[in-house]
Amino acid sequence: MYRSRPKGRMDDDMLAFLSSIPHDQSILYYDIVGSEAHSVMLHERGIISLEELKKILVSLEEAKKSPGLVDTEGAEDIHEALEAFVIKQAGMGAGGKMHTARSRNDQVVLDMRMKVRDDINGLCASIIALIDSLIKQASKNRDAVMPLYTHMQQGQLGTFSHVLLAYADALFRDLERLYQCFGRINQSPLGACAIGGTSIDIDRKRTAVLLGFDGLVRNSVDATTSRDTFVEYVASLSILSTTLARMAEDMIIWSTAEFGFVELDDRYSSTSSAMPQKKNPDPLELVRAKSAIMAGRLVSMLGITKALPSGYSRDLQDLKPQLLEASSAAISTVQVVEDVIDTLQVRKKRMLEVSKTSYAVSLDIAELLVAKGLPFRNAHKIVGALVAKAAAKEASLSAITIKDAAAVLKKVKPEKKLGAVELARIVKGMTPAKSIALRKSVGSPNPKEQDEMIKMARLKLAGYKAGVGKRTKFVQGSLTNLAKTVDKYIHS
């Protein structure tokens, strides 16, 4: 349909190579409502008549209700297919005017911005639900003492609540990135036309309002050329996917028989075709894989957009599958992780059992010695030597005797005098509960700190929930008003 200068049909292999139809179905709705807003504006500016507008809008509404009627065979993209459908239904006299003062260059980026803003709102709502699940689990597991790991070795004792809230804090940053990205996405490029605007007296602000945008991408070159907001969006998704992958990795490890800290619900586990005992964390393994795929899509988008000249180039078409598939994968991944966390079975007894025999209380013991006046480096060496003795016995630190303590003190010779009996008493008295209770620093696993962090997280979550709800309602309200406007003109 667009072939005015080139003669004849495009070669079939070339058409298949150029076509974006396989990736366009998810933006057909946005192409329809964008065309409705543009047509309404053209009529209101006196560029097309009421009768022409009616024919166009009736055809677009038919396409909206029955998308399968839009024949994509032979079309380069969904924009061409939809326009051809409208011309077929409304006639060239009316349908042929729908594209007045518009180009595919501003049209495609309009559709993508509307699609992405809806995905952002949906994704933000899903992240909010995931954070809510984490906070609920944290509230129920404040007393679940467990080892915390550095270098995959037991470092200090903490609580499962503390770990879950750490995930929540990371997800809040992911949520903030996406929340802020929405403002840069929700700017209308429509009316920029091919690259340099139009001589026809259109009203860009009117279409922006009809479609629920916050404002305009004012410069017509920027509107049709730039894709940095889409790259930023996928970059945010890539960072989000690394947060989810870390969570998945922890849950995979902690659900093994060797750890046994958690168990996945049967609904979110797979099994083996040969080994009947298996309960595999396949969904979480795919969460890890999605993170690598997401990073790959981001790198592809950066590679496509780098060093492009000003103005639309067909290279930009290949951003579409990267963007759409990254967005879809992120939405489904967040939902899977939320379901896993919401139904997670936490084995507190197993966590405590491991904590009781763990050397992860070593720093707590060293800090008690510091409180008695020993230099930290002396305390460090004393406790390290005690751990070595306990490890040689294949026992916990509670197995340390007065004789062991005396031997260590004789070897280390601390600056401040310390008796073997007192040292042995301090070591034996260090229980998991005492380890947690002794923490005083802000953000530690201490129960009071956990309560405060849970309280702060709930308040923060409520703010984001209200903001996302308001944005979603505004966009939906704008499109509802557009639908009413369309209906009014059709029946006028």
C-alpha positions as CSV (number, residue, x, y, z in Angstrom):
1,M,0.0,0.0,0.0
2,Y,2.9,2.4,0.7
3,R,4.6,1.7,-2.6
4,S,4.1,5.0,-4.5
5,R,7.6,5.4,-6.1
6,P,8.8,1.8,-6.3
7,K,7.1,-0.2,-9.1
8,G,5.3,-3.4,-8.6
9,R,5.2,-5.8,-5.6
10,M,8.0,-6.2,-3.2
11,D,9.9,-9.5,-3.5
12,D,8.3,-12.1,-1.2
13,D,11.6,-13.0,0.5
14,M,12.4,-9.3,1.0
15,L,8.9,-8.7,2.5
16,A,9.4,-11.5,4.9
17,F,12.8,-10.1,5.9
18,L,11.4,-6.6,6.4
19,S,8.1,-7.5,8.1
20,S,7.6,-6.9,11.8
21,I,4.1,-8.5,11.8
22,P,5.2,-11.5,14.0
23,H,5.9,-9.0,16.8
24,D,3.1,-6.5,16.1
25,Q,0.0,-8.2,17.4
26,S,0.6,-6.9,21.0
27,I,0.6,-3.3,19.8
28,L,-2.5,-3.5,17.5
29,Y,-4.8,-2.2,20.2
30,Y,-2.5,0.8,20.7
31,D,-2.4,1.4,17.0
32,I,-6.2,1.5,16.9
33,V,-6.7,3.9,19.8
34,G,-3.8,6.1,18.6
35,S,-5.5,6.3,15.2
36,E,-8.8,7.1,16.8
37,A,-7.3,10.0,18.8
38,H,-5.5,11.3,15.7
39,S,-8.7,11.1,13.6
40,V,-10.7,12.9,16.2
41,M,-8.1,15.6,16.3
42,L,-8.1,15.9,12.5
43,H,-11.9,16.5,12.6
44,E,-11.8,19.0,15.4
45,R,-9.2,21.0,13.5
46,G,-11.4,21.0,10.4
47,I,-9.1,18.7,8.4
48,I,-11.6,15.9,7.8
49,S,-15.4,16.1,7.9
50,L,-17.8,14.5,10.4
51,E,-19.0,11.9,7.9
52,E,-15.4,10.9,7.1
53,L,-14.6,10.7,10.8
54,K,-17.6,8.5,11.4
55,K,-16.5,6.0,8.7
56,I,-13.0,5.9,10.1
57,L,-14.1,5.4,13.7
58,V,-16.6,2.7,12.8
59,S,-13.9,0.8,11.0
60,L,-11.4,1.2,13.9
61,E,-14.0,0.1,16.4
62,E,-14.7,-3.0,14.3
63,A,-10.9,-3.8,14.3
64,K,-10.8,-3.2,18.1
65,K,-13.7,-5.7,18.7
66,S,-12.4,-8.3,16.1
67,P,-8.6,-7.9,15.7
68,G,-8.6,-11.0,13.5
69,L,-10.3,-9.1,10.7
70,V,-7.2,-7.0,10.2
71,D,-5.5,-8.9,7.3
72,T,-1.7,-8.8,7.7
73,E,-0.9,-10.8,4.6
74,G,1.5,-8.8,2.3
75,A,1.9,-6.0,4.9
76,E,5.2,-4.8,6.2
77,D,3.8,-4.1,9.6
78,I,0.6,-3.7,11.6
79,H,0.3,0.0,10.8
80,E,0.0,-0.7,7.1
81,A,-2.4,-3.6,7.7
82,L,-4.7,-1.5,9.9
83,E,-4.7,1.4,7.5
84,A,-5.5,-1.0,4.6
85,F,-8.4,-2.4,6.7
86,V,-9.8,1.0,7.4
87,I,-9.6,2.0,3.7
88,K,-11.3,-1.2,2.7
89,Q,-14.1,-0.7,5.2
90,A,-14.5,3.1,5.0
91,G,-13.4,3.7,1.4
92,M,-10.5,5.7,0.1
93,G,-12.4,9.0,0.4
94,A,-12.5,8.7,4.2
95,G,-10.0,6.0,5.2
96,G,-7.3,7.4,2.9
97,K,-7.3,10.6,5.0
98,M,-6.6,8.8,8.4
99,H,-2.9,9.0,7.9
100,T,-2.9,12.8,7.2
101,A,-0.2,14.6,9.2
102,R,1.2,11.4,10.5
103,S,4.0,9.0,9.6
104,R,4.9,5.5,10.7
105,N,7.9,7.1,12.3
106,D,5.8,8.8,15.0
107,Q,3.1,6.2,14.9
108,V,5.3,3.2,15.8
109,V,7.0,5.0,18.7
110,L,3.6,6.2,19.9
111,D,2.3,2.6,20.0
112,M,5.4,1.4,21.8
113,R,5.2,4.2,24.4
114,M,1.6,3.3,25.2
115,K,2.4,-0.4,25.4
116,V,5.4,0.1,27.7
117,R,3.6,2.5,30.0
118,D,0.9,-0.1,30.5
119,D,3.6,-2.8,31.1
120,I,5.4,-0.5,33.6
121,N,2.2,0.0,35.6
122,G,1.4,-3.7,35.5
123,L,5.0,-4.6,36.4
124,C,5.1,-2.1,39.3
125,A,1.9,-3.6,40.6
126,S,3.5,-7.1,40.5
127,I,6.6,-5.9,42.2
128,I,4.5,-4.4,44.9
129,A,2.7,-7.7,45.4
130,L,6.1,-9.5,45.6
131,I,7.4,-7.0,48.2
132,D,4.1,-7.4,50.1
133,S,4.6,-11.2,50.2
134,L,8.2,-10.7,51.4
135,I,7.0,-8.4,54.2
136,K,4.3,-10.9,55.3
137,Q,6.9,-13.7,55.4
138,A,9.3,-11.5,57.3
139,S,6.6,-10.8,59.9
140,K,6.1,-14.5,60.4
141,N,9.8,-15.3,60.5
142,R,11.3,-12.7,62.8
143,D,12.3,-15.6,65.2
144,A,13.8,-17.8,62.5
145,V,17.5,-17.7,63.3
146,M,19.8,-18.8,60.5
147,P,23.4,-18.4,59.4
148,L,24.2,-15.6,57.1
149,Y,26.8,-16.3,54.4
150,T,29.8,-14.6,52.9
151,H,31.8,-16.5,50.2
152,M,29.2,-19.2,50.7
153,Q,30.6,-19.8,54.2
154,Q,28.7,-19.2,57.4
155,G,29.6,-15.6,58.5
156,Q,27.2,-14.4,61.2
157,L,23.9,-15.4,62.6
158,G,20.8,-13.5,61.4
159,T,17.2,-14.2,60.9
160,F,15.2,-15.3,57.8
161,S,13.2,-12.1,58.3
162,H,16.4,-10.1,57.9
163,V,17.2,-11.8,54.6
164,L,13.7,-11.3,53.2
165,L,13.7,-7.6,54.1
166,A,17.0,-7.3,52.2
167,Y,15.3,-8.6,49.1
168,A,12.5,-6.2,49.7
169,D,14.9,-3.2,49.9
170,A,16.6,-4.3,46.6
171,L,13.2,-4.6,45.0
172,F,12.2,-1.2,46.2
173,R,15.1,0.2,44.2
174,D,14.0,-1.7,41.2
175,L,10.5,-0.4,41.7
176,E,11.8,3.2,42.0
177,R,13.7,2.9,38.8
178,L,10.6,1.7,36.9
179,Y,8.4,4.2,38.6
180,Q,10.6,7.1,37.5
181,C,11.1,5.6,34.0
182,F,7.3,5.9,33.5
183,G,7.5,9.7,33.5
184,R,10.0,9.7,30.7
185,I,8.0,7.1,28.7
186,N,4.6,8.8,29.1
187,Q,5.3,11.7,26.6
188,S,3.6,11.8,23.3
189,P,5.6,11.8,20.0
190,L,2.4,11.9,17.8
191,G,2.5,14.8,15.4
192,A,6.2,14.8,14.9
193,C,5.4,13.1,11.6
194,A,8.3,11.6,9.6
195,I,11.1,13.8,11.2
196,G,10.4,17.5,10.6
197,G,6.7,18.0,11.7
198,T,3.9,19.0,9.3
199,S,2.5,22.1,7.5
200,I,-1.0,21.0,8.4
201,D,-2.6,22.8,11.4
202,I,-2.8,19.9,13.9
203,D,-3.1,20.0,17.7
204,R,-0.5,17.7,19.3
205,K,-1.6,18.6,22.8
206,R,-5.1,17.4,22.0
207,T,-4.0,13.9,21.0
208,A,-1.7,13.7,24.0
209,V,-4.6,14.5,26.3
210,L,-6.9,12.0,24.5
211,L,-4.3,9.2,24.9
212,G,-3.4,9.9,28.6
213,F,0.1,11.3,28.1
214,D,1.7,13.7,30.6
215,G,3.1,15.9,27.9
216,L,4.9,16.0,24.5
217,V,8.3,14.9,23.1
218,R,8.5,18.4,21.7
219,N,11.4,18.2,19.2
220,S,10.2,16.3,16.1
221,V,13.7,14.8,15.5
222,D,14.0,13.6,19.1
223,A,10.5,12.2,19.0
224,T,11.1,10.0,16.0
225,T,14.8,9.2,16.5
226,S,15.4,8.6,20.2
227,R,14.9,5.3,21.9
228,D,16.8,5.9,25.1
229,T,13.6,5.6,27.2
230,F,13.1,2.1,25.9
231,V,16.7,1.2,26.5
232,E,16.4,2.6,30.0
233,Y,13.3,0.5,30.6
234,V,15.1,-2.7,29.6
235,A,18.1,-1.7,31.6
236,S,15.8,-1.4,34.6
237,L,14.4,-4.8,33.8
238,S,17.8,-6.3,33.5
239,I,18.8,-5.0,37.0
240,L,15.4,-6.3,38.3
241,S,16.1,-9.7,36.8
242,T,19.5,-9.9,38.7
243,T,17.6,-9.2,42.0
244,L,15.2,-12.0,41.2
245,A,18.0,-14.3,40.1
246,R,19.8,-13.8,43.4
247,M,16.6,-14.6,45.3
248,A,16.1,-17.7,43.2
249,E,19.6,-18.9,43.8
250,D,19.2,-18.5,47.5
251,M,16.0,-20.5,47.5
252,I,17.4,-23.2,45.3
253,I,20.4,-23.7,47.6
254,W,18.3,-23.5,50.8
255,S,15.8,-26.0,49.5
256,T,18.4,-28.7,49.0
257,A,18.6,-31.6,51.4
258,E,22.0,-30.4,52.6
259,F,20.5,-27.1,53.8
260,G,16.8,-27.9,54.3
261,F,16.0,-24.3,55.4
262,V,13.0,-23.9,53.1
263,E,10.7,-26.1,51.0
264,L,8.9,-25.0,47.8
265,D,5.2,-25.6,47.5
266,D,4.4,-28.6,45.2
267,R,2.6,-26.3,42.8
268,Y,5.9,-24.5,42.1
269,S,8.1,-27.5,41.8
270,S,8.8,-30.0,39.0
271,T,9.9,-33.6,39.1
272,S,12.2,-36.1,37.3
273,S,11.1,-38.4,34.5
274,A,13.2,-41.2,36.0
275,M,13.9,-40.4,39.7
276,P,10.6,-40.5,41.7
277,Q,12.0,-38.8,44.8
278,K,12.9,-35.6,43.0
279,K,11.3,-32.2,43.8
280,N,13.1,-29.8,41.5
281,P,13.1,-26.0,41.7
282,D,12.7,-25.7,37.9
283,P,10.7,-22.4,38.0
284,L,13.5,-20.7,40.0
285,E,16.2,-22.2,37.7
286,L,14.4,-20.5,34.8
287,V,14.3,-17.2,36.8
288,R,18.1,-17.4,36.8
289,A,18.2,-18.1,33.0
290,K,15.9,-15.1,32.3
291,S,18.4,-12.8,33.9
292,A,21.0,-13.8,31.4
293,I,18.6,-13.5,28.5
294,M,17.4,-10.0,29.7
295,A,21.0,-8.8,29.8
296,G,21.5,-10.1,26.3
297,R,18.4,-8.1,25.1
298,L,19.8,-5.0,26.7
299,V,23.2,-5.4,25.0
300,S,21.4,-6.0,21.7
301,M,19.4,-2.8,22.1
302,L,22.5,-0.8,22.9
303,G,24.2,-2.2,19.9
304,I,21.3,-1.4,17.6
305,T,21.0,2.2,18.8
306,K,24.6,3.2,19.0
307,A,25.9,5.4,16.2
308,L,22.6,5.7,14.3
309,P,22.2,8.9,12.4
310,S,19.4,11.4,13.3
311,G,16.0,10.4,12.0
312,Y,14.3,7.0,11.7
313,S,16.3,4.1,10.4
314,R,14.9,0.6,9.9
315,D,17.5,-0.7,12.4
316,L,15.1,0.5,15.1
317,Q,12.5,-2.0,14.0
318,D,14.6,-4.7,15.6
319,L,14.3,-3.0,19.0
320,K,10.7,-4.1,19.0
321,P,11.1,-7.8,19.7
322,Q,13.9,-7.1,22.3
323,L,11.7,-4.6,24.1
324,L,8.4,-6.6,23.9
325,E,9.9,-9.9,24.9
326,A,12.0,-8.5,27.7
327,S,8.9,-6.8,29.1
328,S,6.8,-9.9,28.9
329,A,9.5,-12.1,30.5
330,A,9.9,-9.6,33.4
331,I,6.2,-9.6,34.1
332,S,5.9,-13.4,34.2
333,T,9.2,-13.8,36.2
334,V,8.0,-11.4,39.0
335,Q,4.7,-13.3,39.2
336,V,6.5,-16.7,39.5
337,V,8.8,-15.4,42.3
338,E,5.9,-13.8,44.1
339,D,4.0,-17.2,44.0
340,V,7.0,-19.0,45.3
341,I,7.6,-16.6,48.2
342,D,3.9,-16.5,49.1
343,T,3.7,-20.3,49.4
344,L,7.2,-20.9,50.8
345,Q,7.5,-23.3,53.7
346,V,10.1,-22.2,56.2
347,R,11.8,-24.8,58.4
348,K,12.7,-22.8,61.5
349,K,13.8,-25.8,63.5
350,R,16.3,-26.8,60.9
351,M,17.7,-23.3,60.7
352,L,18.0,-23.2,64.5
353,E,19.7,-26.6,64.6
354,V,22.3,-25.5,62.2
355,S,22.7,-22.1,64.0
356,K,23.4,-23.9,67.3
357,T,26.4,-25.7,65.9
358,S,27.7,-22.9,63.7
359,Y,30.9,-21.0,64.2
360,A,29.0,-17.9,63.0
361,V,28.8,-16.6,66.6
362,S,32.6,-16.0,66.5
363,L,32.3,-12.3,65.9
364,D,29.8,-11.9,68.7
365,I,32.2,-13.5,71.1
366,A,35.1,-11.4,69.8
367,E,33.0,-8.2,70.3
368,L,32.2,-9.3,73.9
369,L,35.9,-9.5,74.5
370,V,36.4,-6.0,73.0
371,A,33.7,-4.8,75.5
372,K,36.0,-6.1,78.3
373,G,38.8,-3.9,77.0
374,L,40.7,-6.2,74.7
375,P,42.0,-4.8,71.4
376,F,39.9,-6.2,68.6
377,R,42.9,-7.8,66.9
378,N,43.7,-9.7,70.1
379,A,40.0,-10.8,70.4
380,H,40.1,-11.9,66.7
381,K,43.1,-14.1,67.2
382,I,41.7,-15.6,70.4
383,V,38.4,-16.6,68.9
384,G,40.1,-17.8,65.7
385,A,42.3,-20.1,67.8
386,L,39.2,-21.4,69.8
387,V,37.4,-22.2,66.5
388,A,40.5,-24.1,65.3
389,K,40.4,-26.2,68.5
390,A,36.6,-26.9,68.2
391,A,37.0,-27.8,64.5
392,A,39.7,-30.3,65.3
393,K,37.3,-32.0,67.7
394,E,34.5,-31.7,65.0
395,A,32.5,-30.0,67.7
396,S,30.7,-26.6,68.2
397,L,32.3,-23.8,70.2
398,S,30.2,-24.9,73.2
399,A,32.6,-27.9,73.5
400,I,35.5,-25.5,74.4
401,T,36.9,-26.4,77.8
402,I,38.8,-24.2,80.4
403,K,41.9,-26.1,79.4
404,D,41.4,-25.1,75.7
405,A,40.8,-21.5,76.8
406,A,44.0,-21.4,78.9
407,A,46.1,-22.9,76.0
408,V,44.8,-20.2,73.6
409,L,45.4,-17.4,76.1
410,K,48.9,-18.6,76.7
411,K,49.6,-18.6,73.0
412,V,48.0,-15.3,72.1
413,K,49.1,-13.3,75.2
414,P,46.5,-10.5,75.0
415,E,47.3,-7.0,76.0
416,K,44.6,-7.0,78.7
417,K,44.6,-9.9,81.2
418,L,41.8,-12.3,80.7
419,G,41.1,-15.5,82.7
420,A,40.6,-18.9,81.1
421,V,37.5,-19.5,83.2
422,E,35.9,-16.2,82.1
423,L,36.8,-16.9,78.5
424,A,35.3,-20.4,78.5
425,R,32.2,-19.0,80.2
426,I,31.7,-16.3,77.5
427,V,32.1,-18.8,74.7
428,K,29.7,-21.3,76.2
429,G,27.1,-18.6,77.0
430,M,26.9,-17.5,73.4
431,T,23.6,-18.9,72.1
432,P,21.9,-18.1,68.8
433,A,19.3,-16.1,70.6
434,K,21.9,-14.1,72.5
435,S,23.8,-13.5,69.3
436,I,20.8,-11.8,67.7
437,A,19.8,-9.9,70.9
438,L,23.3,-8.4,71.2
439,R,23.2,-6.6,67.9
440,K,22.7,-2.9,68.3
441,S,23.4,-1.3,65.0
442,V,20.7,0.2,62.8
443,G,19.5,-2.4,60.2
444,S,20.7,-5.4,62.1
445,P,18.7,-8.6,62.8
446,N,17.8,-7.4,66.3
447,P,14.0,-8.0,66.8
448,K,13.4,-4.3,67.4
449,E,15.2,-3.4,64.2
450,Q,13.2,-6.0,62.3
451,D,10.0,-4.5,63.6
452,E,11.1,-1.0,62.6
453,M,12.2,-2.1,59.1
454,I,8.9,-4.0,58.6
455,K,7.0,-0.9,59.6
456,M,9.0,1.4,57.3
457,A,8.6,-1.1,54.4
458,R,4.8,-1.2,54.8
459,L,4.6,2.6,54.8
460,K,6.8,2.9,51.7
461,L,4.9,0.1,49.9
462,A,1.6,1.9,50.6
463,G,2.9,5.1,49.0
464,Y,4.0,3.3,45.8
465,K,0.8,1.3,45.7
466,A,-1.2,4.6,45.8
467,G,1.0,6.2,43.1
468,V,0.8,3.3,40.7
469,G,-2.9,3.0,41.2
470,K,-3.3,6.7,40.5
471,R,-1.2,6.5,37.3
472,T,-3.1,3.4,36.1
473,K,-6.4,5.0,36.8
474,F,-5.4,8.2,34.9
475,V,-4.4,6.3,31.8
476,Q,-7.4,4.1,31.9
477,G,-9.6,7.1,32.5
478,S,-8.2,8.9,29.5
479,L,-8.8,6.0,27.2
480,T,-12.3,5.6,28.6
481,N,-12.9,9.3,27.8
482,L,-11.5,8.7,24.3
483,A,-13.9,5.8,23.9
484,K,-16.8,8.0,24.9
485,T,-15.6,10.7,22.5
486,V,-15.4,8.1,19.7
487,D,-18.9,6.8,20.5
488,K,-20.3,10.4,20.6
489,Y,-18.9,11.1,17.1
490,I,-20.1,7.8,15.7
491,H,-23.7,8.4,16.9
492,S,-23.8,12.2,16.3
